[in-house]
Each structure stands twice: as structure tokens, then as C-alpha cells.
Amino acid sequence: MKLSNLSSAQLNQIARLIAKKETLLTRLVKIDAELAKFEGGPLAAVTSAKVTGVRKARKGGVKLKDSILKALAAAGAKGVKVGDLAKKLGVKPGNVFSWFYTTGKKNSAIKKVGEARYALTK
């Protein structure tokens, strides 16, 4: 079925289903992270082909957290822009923003030093 043939009600239903799917995938990633804590190993790869964000975020087995912290340490006090960091790590900027607002928020050494710019302070 072509998108041009869909009604607005069908498009709304598709949008709701996609949002629900993204919510469930986010929950699944969090559950995998919790399970990995018990295993003592890295985040287990999710077998679904649709969950590519997890695989991209790992960048060769290195967790996104480690990659971001290393980049922040290298940037110094001037910090690094989220867009530049996302390009360097090969992930979407939204994933990096999300990381700063969730995981990064728990680290008191990470400070917002400008618009979409973060730095590591010690």
C-alpha cells in the first residue's frame, strides 16, 4: 500500500504504533542493561534487526558512556557540541542528547557549558 493512499486516520494509527514500538524498545534496552549488571559483562546485543541504535552506540564493544566520557575529557574545559560528538561516535544526535539528560545527569562532573555543549569538570 502506498503512503499517498493512506487516510489521515491510518497515518495517525501508524504514528501511534511507531511511538509505542519506540517506547517498548527503550524499555527493552534498559532491561538488557540491568541484566548485564548481573552478568558483569557488556550490554548484550538485542537480536531484533530493528534495534540498530544499541549496536551503533556500542561502537566496537565500547559502551556509549565510555566513548562520551573519553571525548569530553579530550575536549577539556571548552567542551564539545552534541552534534560533533554524535558524528565522531557514529550515533544519532538524539541518542547523545538523551544520554546527557539521563545517564549523564547522574554524573556531577559533566556540566552544560553552552547551547548543546557539554564539558567534563573535575
Secondary structure, 3 states (H helix, E strand, C coil): CCHHHCCHHHHHHHHHHHHHHHHHHHHHHHHHHHHHHHHCCCCCCCCCCCCHHHHHHHCCCCCHHHHHHHHHHHHHHHCEEHHHHHHHHCCCHHHHHHHHHCCHHHCCCEEEEECCEEEECC
